[in-house]
Amino acid sequence: MKFSSKIEKCGLSPIRKFGPAAAAAEERGTKIYHLNIGQPDIATPAAYFDALKRFDKPVVEYAPSAGINELIDAVRGYYAKIGVELDRGDVLVTTGGSVKEVMEVVKEHGGELVGVGLLVDRSGGKVDFGVRTEALLHLNVETFDPATCPLCAKGVPFTKRGRTGK
């Protein structure tokens, strides 16, 4: 089987590299909330499997970047069951552009941030979140400040992502 060059550059999942740190924190008595892609800590609803059996679309489309309202409400409902009340605006569904914002929320609520796991690091390994950071794939993607952005100078519209608007 032939894989793309980008796939061949990928290593193992970066989130697995945080396993030992999370285990050590749990051994010290720290409550860990795994905010990552991984094994859910709740049972998959039967309705999901029922919907999957009935799924007949030819393409599984991407979700809106702001998130799906039903997902946001489900997240709120899950946390409400464990005593955490969230408004709709408290739930941020992101493609990764708001890592620093999520880090701030974790710290504001007394959480200890162990590290950041990225699927793709578009900084080519230069990003610094102040904690251990692991990525599945590193890419060098050119970025610009708004004042020097050639597309901005031409008036080319863009889409704001996340609450930071970047």
N, C-alpha and C positions, 0 to 999 in steps of 0.2 A: 504494500500500500504506500502511495506517495503522499507525504504531508507537505503543507506549505512551509516556506522558510520561517515564517513567524511562529508557527506551531512548533517547529523543531527547536526554536530558541527557548521555548517555555520549559520551566522546570516543574517540580512538584508544586502543589497548591501552597501558596505562602501562608495561609491560615494554619496549616499543620505545624509550622515552625513555632507557633505560639503555644502549642499544646503543653509543653513542659513548664512554661512560665505560668500558665493558668493553673496547672495541677499544683505547682508549688504555692501559689497564692491561696488555693483552696485548702491545702494542708495547713497553712498559717491561720485558717479560719475565715478567710475573706470570701464573701459571697460573690460569685462570678456570674455576670449576665453575659452570655455569649451573643454578642451583636455581630454575628458573622453568618456566612453561608455554611450550613451544616445540618446536622440531624436536628429536626424540630423537637421541642420538649413537650409538645402536645400531640394528641392523636389526630391523624388526618381525618377530617369529616367525611362521612359516608357520601354526602352530597358531591364532594369532589370526584370520587370514583364514579358516581352515577353520571355526572356531567362529562367525564372523560369518555365513558362508554358511548355517549350520544354525540361527541364531537365529530363534526363532518366537514369542517372548513379545510380548504386545500393549503392554507398558510397559517402558521401561528404568528400573529402580528405582535409587534412590540407594543408595550403599554405606553400611555401618555407620560411624558417626563415628569409631570407634577404628581403622578400616581393615580391609582384607580380608587375612586371614593369608597367602594366596597372594601378594598384592602385596608385603607386608612381606618375605616370604621371597625374592621375586624381586629386590627392592631390595638385600637383603643379599647375594644371589648375584652381582649385578652388581658391587657394590663389592668383594666378595672377589676377583673377577677382576683388579681393579686394585690389589690389595694392602691393601685396607681391610677389616679384620675387624669386623663389627658383631653385637652381640647383638640379639635381637628387640626388647628394650626401648630400643635405641638408635635405632630407626627410628620416627619420629613422623609419622603420616599425619594431617593436620589440615585443617580447613576454613578456617584462617587465624587462629584464636584464640590461637595459640602463637607469634606472630611474634617476640616478645622472647626466648622460649626458644630458638628456632632461631638467632637472632642471637648469643646467648651461646655456643651450641655452635660456631658458625663462628669466633668470636673465640678460644675456648678452644683450638681446633686451629690457630691461627695464620693464619686466613683474614682477608682484608681485605674488609670489607663495603662494597660500592659503593652500595647503596641497597635500598629495599624497594618492591616493586610489589604493589599491591592490586587485586583486582577491585572490591571495595566497601569504602569507608572509611565506617564507621558513626558516626564522630565528627564528621562535617561539616567535615573539614579541620583539626580541632584536634589530631589524634594527632601525637605527636612521638617518633620512634624514634631521634633523634640523627643520622640520615643522610637523604639525599635520599629522599623518599617520593612516589610517584606512584600515583594511583588512577584507575580507569576511571569510577567513580561515587562521588559523595559524598552520604551521607544523614545527617540529624540524627536519631539514635536515642537516646531518653532512657535513661540508665543510673542505677543506684543502688548505693550502698555497702550491704553486707548489713545494717548497723545501721539504715538508713533505708528499706529496700526494703519497699514496701507489700504485695507478694506474700509476702515472707518473714514479715512480721508476721501474715499470715492463715494461715500454715502451708502455702501452696501449694508442692508439690514441684517441683523443677527437675532438669535433667540436668547433671551435671558434664561439662565438656569438657576435653580435654587433661590433661596431668600437673599443671598448676597448679590445677585444680579450680575455675576461675572460669567 
